[in-house]
């Protein structure tokens, strides 16, 4: 029999499988990357038990819960837990506070399926608190360097090549700009923070004390960069990545047109996927209408429509380069140039892709 667990660091570093017996609505508000939700009570049952608890007390609520989950339904849920436990013999289970629900599930699993499965002491709340503390400690104790550059210069491509690179946009599943939405939805804020904390925890466990992050605002799409980390980012040294306009247009074409279109078509089919892709592009353009001005927005929308029509009928994507180039000229480049000027005193190195990568590997990563 394995003991219940409270070594939260080891649980995350070892990729321990997690059986979450909270209700689906709780799971959807925040969970961990390797957690699987097999609830003791579904949302409707949890609501009924909660009302009973408020009106009649804990004993009545417990009795109601046992009545709601009984017979075939109880057997079905125990079978699901047993299948998970057999498939993941090193895993653990938890509820919100590591209390009654996980204890009941653990007892039923032992009595009905003959499986001893450990619980997490303190449950989800304790695990979440540990990860929040991990974020705060990393912000306080580590060094940070910021990788800056114009839109499309390939900052993320460089980050993913570095052992101490932290891909905030990857964790947020968003490219960080008005056109940055990806095929799948972003995680909720708690999930974003959990993913980021686990990434930092693992890198620190490998001996990393210096991290390289992309220059970001306070929000990446709808995900907010944790305040303690964002404060450190605003004062950290900057390495500025330079690239040609042609290369930047090509990279944006890859990310915002080719990859997005292919992904939506793979998910929704050729017609619906392409329609959704076209809607996404126009929605992104509409979001910056005020900054562009009505006339320039209208011009870009027309060029975008012509490019979409050519792509739909012939598969040719080259026409998209026109609106991408204009968008860089009239929107992104002036904005990033202004930001560069404001942060000029923090820039410690500037160069092309090869030079920046060499600088990061020799002067930052190696020193870490």
Secondary structure in CASP SS format (residue, H / E / C, confidence):
PFRMAT SS
TARGET T0000
AUTHOR 0000-0000-0000
METHOD secondary structure of the structure
MODEL  1
X C 1.00
X C 1.00
X C 1.00
X C 1.00
X E 1.00
X C 1.00
X C 1.00
X H 1.00
X H 1.00
X H 1.00
X H 1.00
X H 1.00
X H 1.00
X C 1.00
X C 1.00
X C 1.00
X C 1.00
X E 1.00
X E 1.00
X E 1.00
X C 1.00
X C 1.00
X C 1.00
X H 1.00
X H 1.00
X H 1.00
X H 1.00
X H 1.00
X H 1.00
X C 1.00
X C 1.00
X C 1.00
X C 1.00
X C 1.00
X E 1.00
X E 1.00
X E 1.00
X C 1.00
X C 1.00
X C 1.00
X C 1.00
X C 1.00
X H 1.00
X H 1.00
X H 1.00
X H 1.00
X H 1.00
X H 1.00
X H 1.00
X H 1.00
X H 1.00
X H 1.00
X H 1.00
X H 1.00
X H 1.00
X H 1.00
X C 1.00
X H 1.00
X H 1.00
X H 1.00
X H 1.00
X H 1.00
X H 1.00
X H 1.00
X H 1.00
X H 1.00
X H 1.00
X H 1.00
X C 1.00
X C 1.00
X H 1.00
X H 1.00
X H 1.00
X H 1.00
X H 1.00
X H 1.00
X H 1.00
X H 1.00
X H 1.00
X H 1.00
X H 1.00
X H 1.00
X H 1.00
X H 1.00
X H 1.00
X H 1.00
X H 1.00
X C 1.00
X C 1.00
X C 1.00
X C 1.00
X E 1.00
X E 1.00
X E 1.00
X C 1.00
X C 1.00
X C 1.00
X C 1.00
X C 1.00
X H 1.00
X H 1.00
X H 1.00
X H 1.00
X H 1.00
X H 1.00
X H 1.00
X H 1.00
X H 1.00
X H 1.00
X H 1.00
X H 1.00
X H 1.00
X H 1.00
X C 1.00
X C 1.00
X C 1.00
X C 1.00
X C 1.00
X E 1.00
X E 1.00
X C 1.00
X C 1.00
X H 1.00
X H 1.00
X H 1.00
X H 1.00
X H 1.00
X H 1.00
X H 1.00
X H 1.00
X H 1.00
X H 1.00
X H 1.00
X H 1.00
X H 1.00
X H 1.00
X H 1.00
X H 1.00
X H 1.00
X H 1.00
X H 1.00
X C 1.00
X E 1.00
X E 1.00
X E 1.00
X E 1.00
X E 1.00
X E 1.00
X E 1.00
X C 1.00
X C 1.00
X C 1.00
X C 1.00
X C 1.00
X H 1.00
X H 1.00
X H 1.00
X H 1.00
X H 1.00
X C 1.00
X C 1.00
X C 1.00
X C 1.00
X C 1.00
X E 1.00
X E 1.00
X C 1.00
X H 1.00
X H 1.00
X H 1.00
X H 1.00
X H 1.00
X C 1.00
X E 1.00
X C 1.00
X C 1.00
X C 1.00
X C 1.00
X C 1.00
X C 1.00
X E 1.00
X C 1.00
X C 1.00
X C 1.00
X C 1.00
X C 1.00
X C 1.00
X C 1.00
X H 1.00
X H 1.00
X H 1.00
X H 1.00
X H 1.00
X H 1.00
X H 1.00
X H 1.00
X H 1.00
X H 1.00
X H 1.00
X H 1.00
X H 1.00
X H 1.00
X H 1.00
X H 1.00
X H 1.00
X C 1.00
X C 1.00
X C 1.00
X C 1.00
X E 1.00
X E 1.00
X E 1.00
X E 1.00
X E 1.00
X C 1.00
X C 1.00
X C 1.00
X C 1.00
X E 1.00
X E 1.00
X C 1.00
X C 1.00
X E 1.00
X E 1.00
X C 1.00
X C 1.00
X H 1.00
X H 1.00
X H 1.00
X H 1.00
X H 1.00
X H 1.00
X H 1.00
X C 1.00
X C 1.00
X C 1.00
X E 1.00
X E 1.00
X E 1.00
X E 1.00
X E 1.00
X C 1.00
X C 1.00
X C 1.00
X H 1.00
X H 1.00
X H 1.00
X H 1.00
X H 1.00
X H 1.00
X H 1.00
X H 1.00
X H 1.00
X H 1.00
X H 1.00
X H 1.00
X H 1.00
X H 1.00
X H 1.00
X H 1.00
X H 1.00
X H 1.00
X H 1.00
X H 1.00
X H 1.00
X H 1.00
X H 1.00
X H 1.00
X C 1.00
X H 1.00
X H 1.00
X H 1.00
X H 1.00
X H 1.00
X H 1.00
X H 1.00
X H 1.00
X H 1.00
X H 1.00
X H 1.00
X H 1.00
X H 1.00
X H 1.00
X H 1.00
X H 1.00
X H 1.00
X H 1.00
X C 1.00
X H 1.00
X H 1.00
X H 1.00
X H 1.00
X C 1.00
X H 1.00
X H 1.00
X H 1.00
X H 1.00
X H 1.00
X H 1.00
X H 1.00
X H 1.00
X H 1.00
X H 1.00
X H 1.00
X H 1.00
X H 1.00
X H 1.00
X H 1.00
X H 1.00
X H 1.00
X H 1.00
X H 1.00
X H 1.00
X H 1.00
X C 1.00
X C 1.00
X C 1.00
X C 1.00
X C 1.00
X H 1.00
X H 1.00
X H 1.00
X H 1.00
X H 1.00
X H 1.00
X H 1.00
X H 1.00
X H 1.00
X H 1.00
X H 1.00
X H 1.00
X H 1.00
X H 1.00
X H 1.00
X H 1.00
X H 1.00
X H 1.00
X H 1.00
X H 1.00
X H 1.00
X H 1.00
X H 1.00
X C 1.00
X H 1.00
X H 1.00
X H 1.00
X E 1.00
X E 1.00
X E 1.00
X E 1.00
X E 1.00
X C 1.00
X H 1.00
X H 1.00
X H 1.00
X H 1.00
X H 1.00
X H 1.00
X H 1.00
X H 1.00
X H 1.00
X H 1.00
X H 1.00
X H 1.00
X H 1.00
X C 1.00
X C 1.00
X C 1.00
END
